[in-house]
Amino acid sequence: MVGSSAIVGWMPSPGAGGMKLYYLGGKSQDEVILDRSDLHVMNASFVPPTDSLGYLIFQLKTTQPSTNLIFAIGPNGQFPDYPRYALPKHVDQTSVTIDYSKG
């Protein structure tokens, strides 16, 4: 979603991982800008994988949460690398719309 912010997390091995914020300025890799986001992340942590399932846990500090969310998965075994933390193109995605007025 061009013009949106993204939270990206990765866990290359048990006990190791990272998380970065990005601004999605366009569809090409050079338009995805590291550390420029309107999201404010708090209390981020990783739960190491068990049976190939790991968790990235975080809270967003916001007065008005977004109703539209997209979840995407990158290629297996490819992770953002220091210092640019460039993202590979996602291989799968889904989206959801949340109606907060319904509770």
C-alpha positions as CSV (number, residue, x, y, z in Angstrom):
1,M,0.0,0.0,0.0
2,V,1.9,3.0,-1.3
3,G,1.9,5.9,1.3
4,S,1.6,3.5,4.3
5,S,3.9,2.5,7.0
6,A,5.1,-1.0,7.7
7,I,6.5,-3.0,10.6
8,V,8.8,-5.7,9.5
9,G,10.2,-8.5,11.7
10,W,12.5,-11.4,11.0
11,M,13.9,-14.3,13.0
12,P,16.8,-15.9,11.1
13,S,17.6,-18.3,14.0
14,P,16.3,-19.0,17.5
15,G,17.1,-16.1,19.8
16,A,18.1,-13.8,17.0
17,G,16.0,-11.4,15.1
18,G,15.2,-7.8,14.3
19,M,12.4,-5.4,13.6
20,K,12.4,-2.2,11.6
21,L,9.8,0.4,10.6
22,Y,9.5,1.5,6.9
23,Y,7.6,4.0,4.9
24,L,6.2,2.6,1.7
25,G,6.7,5.5,-0.7
26,G,6.3,3.4,-3.8
27,K,6.5,-0.1,-5.3
28,S,10.2,-0.2,-6.1
29,Q,12.8,-1.2,-3.5
30,D,14.4,2.3,-3.5
31,E,11.1,3.9,-2.6
32,V,10.8,1.8,0.6
33,I,12.4,4.1,3.3
34,L,13.9,2.7,6.4
35,D,13.1,4.2,9.8
36,R,10.6,6.7,8.4
37,S,7.2,5.8,9.7
38,D,4.1,7.3,11.4
39,L,3.9,4.2,13.7
40,H,5.1,4.3,17.3
41,V,6.1,0.8,18.5
42,M,6.3,-0.1,22.2
43,N,7.2,-3.2,24.2
44,A,8.6,-5.2,21.2
45,S,10.0,-8.7,21.9
46,F,10.6,-12.0,20.2
47,V,9.4,-15.4,21.3
48,P,11.9,-18.0,19.9
49,P,10.4,-20.5,17.5
50,T,9.1,-23.8,18.6
51,D,8.2,-26.3,15.9
52,S,9.1,-23.6,13.3
53,L,6.6,-21.1,14.7
54,G,8.0,-17.9,16.3
55,Y,6.3,-14.7,17.5
56,L,7.0,-11.0,17.1
57,I,5.1,-9.2,19.8
58,F,4.6,-5.4,20.0
59,Q,2.2,-2.7,20.9
60,L,1.3,0.3,18.8
61,K,0.9,3.7,20.5
62,T,-1.9,5.5,18.6
63,T,-4.9,7.6,19.2
64,Q,-6.7,6.3,16.1
65,P,-5.6,2.8,14.9
66,S,-5.8,2.0,11.2
67,T,-8.8,0.0,10.1
68,N,-6.9,-1.5,7.2
69,L,-4.1,-3.9,7.8
70,I,-1.9,-6.0,5.4
71,F,0.1,-9.0,6.4
72,A,2.9,-10.1,4.0
73,I,5.5,-12.9,4.0
74,G,8.9,-12.6,2.5
75,P,10.9,-15.3,0.8
76,N,12.1,-18.1,3.0
77,G,15.7,-17.6,4.2
78,Q,16.0,-14.0,3.0
79,F,16.4,-11.3,5.7
80,P,17.1,-7.5,5.6
81,D,20.8,-6.9,6.0
82,Y,22.7,-4.2,7.8
83,P,23.2,-1.3,7.0
84,R,20.4,-0.7,4.4
85,Y,17.9,-3.3,5.7
86,A,16.5,-3.5,2.1
87,L,13.4,-5.7,1.9
88,P,13.0,-8.6,-0.6
89,K,9.7,-8.6,-2.5
90,H,7.0,-10.4,-0.5
91,V,5.8,-13.8,-1.8
92,D,2.4,-13.9,-0.2
93,Q,0.0,-11.4,1.4
94,T,-3.5,-11.0,2.8
95,S,-5.4,-8.0,4.2
96,V,-8.1,-7.4,6.8
97,T,-10.4,-4.5,7.6
98,I,-11.3,-4.0,11.3
99,D,-14.5,-2.3,12.5
100,Y,-13.5,-1.0,16.0
101,S,-17.1,0.2,16.6
102,K,-18.3,-3.4,16.9
103,G,-16.0,-4.1,19.9
